[in-house]
Amino acid sequence: MPQNAITSSITIRNIPDETMSSLKVRAAQTGPSPHDYLLELITREAQQATLAETAERTQRYARALRKEHASQ
């Protein structure tokens, strides 16, 4: 992480025991601590395009293809 990066913290309350146990097991299976495991999940989710973003990108691509095809 860059030295001047701003970091934030979140607190999640009322996690069901069964859910927390599951997360701890998954973290142990993959190696990192539960904190690192959850940070990786949150980071991956934040970087993934939403359905709306994907649909918009697809529409732009389709318009560009139609425009290109029409000019040929």
C-alpha positions, 0 to 999 in steps of 0.5 A, a space after each residue: 500500500 502506498 505510504 500516503 494512502 488513507 486507510 479506513 476501518 469498519 466494524 461489523 456487529 452482530 455476526 452470527 456465531 455460525 457465520 464467524 466460525 465459517 469465516 475463521 475456518 476458511 481463513 485458516 484453510 487459505 492461510 491468512 488471518 480472519 482479518 486479512 481474509 476478509 480484507 481480501 474479500 472486500 477488496 476483490 468485491 470492490 474491484 469487480 464491476 457491478 452488473 450495471 457497469 458491465 451492462 453499460 460497457 456492453 452497450 457501448 461496445 455494441 454501439 461501437 460495433 454497429 457504428 463500425 459496421 455501418 461505416 463499412 
